Amino acid sequence: MPDIAFHLLLLLCIAAFFAGFVDSIAGGGGLVTVPVMLIAGIPPLQTLGTNKVQSLFGAASATIAYARKGHVELREQLPMALMAIMGGAFGAALAAIVPGEVLEAIMPVLLVAIAIFFAVKPNLNDLDKHRLITPFAFGLTLVPVIGLYDGVFGPGTGSFFMLAFVTLAGFGVLKATAHTKLLNLGSNFGALIVFASFGAILWKIGLLMGICQFLGAQLGSRLAIRIGAKLIKPLLVFVCIALAVKLLANPANPLRIWLGA
């Protein structure tokens, strides 16, 4: 483990708490933690692996909070969670060979599109709508694909799960958020197993940040349960736009290079 000064450890803990709060409502916690971990001097590969540890705590915390209030049935959703685990593990195994430049280029466009959808789509509330795909087909196709993306790249996974649940599964916004956290838990766990096998995890830092993220996720999920779509929708839009801006702010982003920006 790298020698990290106390003030940097404190910064990591604060970032993890805030990430847990935001991620439990709208996703995008990695937007907060990954840059801070890099600033603290943690190497990129260890940053990705360690981030999965603390993200697992946050997703587990939010899942427990939503399940306690009856917004997700853990036993019924176990098959989907298992598919997310498989997708996350497979994605993490592919992380070294998948062309990251393509993902970095298309991600900002997709995130802006998701933000626009949730911003302008009428009648997006906490009521369930007509579903366009059966739970079996949803779990067999979309869940492992998005889980695989989480293992390979990560940022925006929660937004993709949210979009899929709302548009195809017919879930209300709050229910979609609750189920997104469960599947995030699965994909994080799958990726964590692979990163651990690579020895790419700083366990002490990951566990310390994990405790802070757990607490932040408890606060965020309880607030989301109380307020519902009125809180989740605008925060989701903000997180998507912020993540897109963060990706495009990098001068080495392939999309900027292709456009000559």
N, C-alpha and C positions, 0 to 999 in steps of 0.2 A: 504494500500500500504506500502511495506517495506521502511524503511528509507535508501535511496540510496545516496551515496556521489556524489558530482558534477562530479568528474572525472570518476565515473562509468557511470553516465548518458551520459557524453560525449562519452565514449567508446561505449555505446549502440547506440547512434546516428550515430557514424562512421560506426559501424557494420551494421546498418540498411541501410545506404546509399550504402555501398559496396554490401550488399546482394541484394538490389533492382537492382543494375547495373548487377550483375551476373545472377540473377534469370530471368530478362527480356530477356536475350539472351539464356541461356542454362539451367535454372532451378537450384535448389540446394541452394536457399537462406537460407533455414533453417539450412544448414550446417554451416553457419556463425552465424546466430542470436541465435539459441538455446543454443549452448555452452557458448556464451558471456552472455546471460541472466542468465544461471545457475551460472556462475562465479560471476555475480553481486549480487548473493544471493537470486534470485527469486525462490520460491519453484517449483518443477517439474510440477505439475498440472497447476499452474498459468503461468508457462513458456509456456506450450503448448497452453493454451487458449489465452494468450496475443500475442503469436507469430502469431496466426490467424488474429488478428486485423491488425498488421503491414504488414503481408503478403497480406491481402486484398487490402491495399493501393498500394502496389507494383504491384499486378496483374491488378488492375484497371488502374493504370498509363500506364503500358505496353499495355494493351488492347486498351486504347484510342489512344495511339501513333500509333499502327499498324492499327487501324480502320481508322484513319485520312488519312493514305496513301493508303487505299483501299485493305489491305491485309486480312481483315476479314470483312464480312458483319454481323453486329450485329443482325439485325432482322432475317436473315436467320438462324443464328446459335443459336437463342434463345431457341429452344427446347432442343438442346444438353446442353446448359448452365443450363437449368432447371433440366435435368437429373443429371448433375454434382452436383447441389445443393442438390438433394435428396440423392445421394450417399454419399456426404460429411457429411450430417446431420446424416444419418443412421450409418455411420462409427464412428462418434464422440460418438453416443449413445452406440455403441458396444465397445468403447475403453477400458472400465473397465473390460470387460469379455473375450475379444479375447486374446488368448495366444500370448503375445508379443514376447516370446522367439522364436517361429517359424519364425515370420517375421524378427526378428533380425538375425536369422541364414541364411535365404535364400537371404536376401537383398544384401549382398556383392557379392554373386555369380551372381545374376541377373544384378547388376550394372556393374560388369566387363564384362559380356556378351554383354550388351548394348554398352559399350565403345568399345569393339572389333568390333562390328557390324559397328558402325559409323566410326571407324578408317580404316577398310579394305574394306568396301563395295564400289565398283566402281560406278561411275556415280551418286553419291549423290550430287545434286545441287539444284538450286532454281526452276527447271522445274518440273511440275506435271508429274506423271507417271500413268500407268494403275491401276485403283483401283480394289481391290479384294473383297470389301464389299460395300454395298449400304450405303449412309448416314443414312437412317432410321435404318438399322441393327446396324451400328456403334454406333449411339446414344442410341440405346435401350440396348446394351450389354456392350461394352467396356467402354463407358463413365461412367455409374453408378458404374461399378466394380472398375475402377481406382479412381473415386471419393470416393468410400467407403474406399479404401485403404488410401487415403489422410486423411480422418477423423480418422481412426484407428491409423495410424502410421505416414505417412507424407513424410519423406525423399525419394527423387527419383521420386515423382509423375510426375513432369515435364518431366523427362526422359522417363517414361512409356507412357505418352501421345504422346511425340515426336515419339517414336518407332512405336506406333500404327498408327499415322497419316502418317508416311513415308512408312511403309511396307504394310498397309492394305488399307488406304484411298487414297494412291497414291499422297500425297501432296509433293511438293517441300519443301526443308528445311526451307526456310523463311516463307512460308505459314503455315507449320506445327508449327513453333515457335509462330506465331501470334495466331493461333487457340488454342494452348496449354495454352497461357496466359488467354484466355477467359474462358476455362474450369477450369483452376486453380482458377480463380476468383469465379466461381460458387461453386466449392467444398470447397473453403475457407469460403465462405459466409454460406453455409450449416452447416459446422462444427462450425463456429462462433456462430450461433444461439444456438446450443446445449451447447457449453461451457459457453455462457452467462447465460443460464438457470441454469447451475451448480454454477454460481457465481465464475467462475475460471478465471476471466479476470481482470487485472490491467489496467484500462482504460487510466489513464493519461500517463503511460509508453507506452502502445500500440499506442496511438494516436501520441505521440511525435516521436516514432520510425517510425510510419506510414508516417508521413510527410517526414522524411528523406528517407524512402524507396521509396516513390512516386518520389522524385527528382532523386534518383539513377536510378530508372526504366526508367524515361524519357531519361536520358543520354544513358543508355544501349540499349534501343529499337531503338533509333534514329541511334545509331552506327550500330546495326544489320541490319536495313533497308538499310543503306548506303553500307555496305560491304557484307551482305548476308551470304551464306553458307561458304565462306572462313573464316569467323569469328566464326560462330555458331558451325560448326563441331568440330574444335579443342577444343573450350571451353567446349562443351558438353562432349567430351571424358575426358577432364581434370576433370570436375566436377564429373562425374561418378566414376572415379578412386579415386579422393580425398574423396568422400563420402564413398566408400567401405573401404578405408584405415582407415577413421575416425571410422567407425563401428567396424572394426576388431581390432582397437587399444585398445578397451575396454577389459580388461582381463575377464570381466564377459560375453562377447559375447558368446551365446550358441554354435556357430560354433567352436570357439576356444576351448571351454570346451569339445565338442564332439570329436574333433580331438586331444585333449591332448596338444594343443599348448600353 
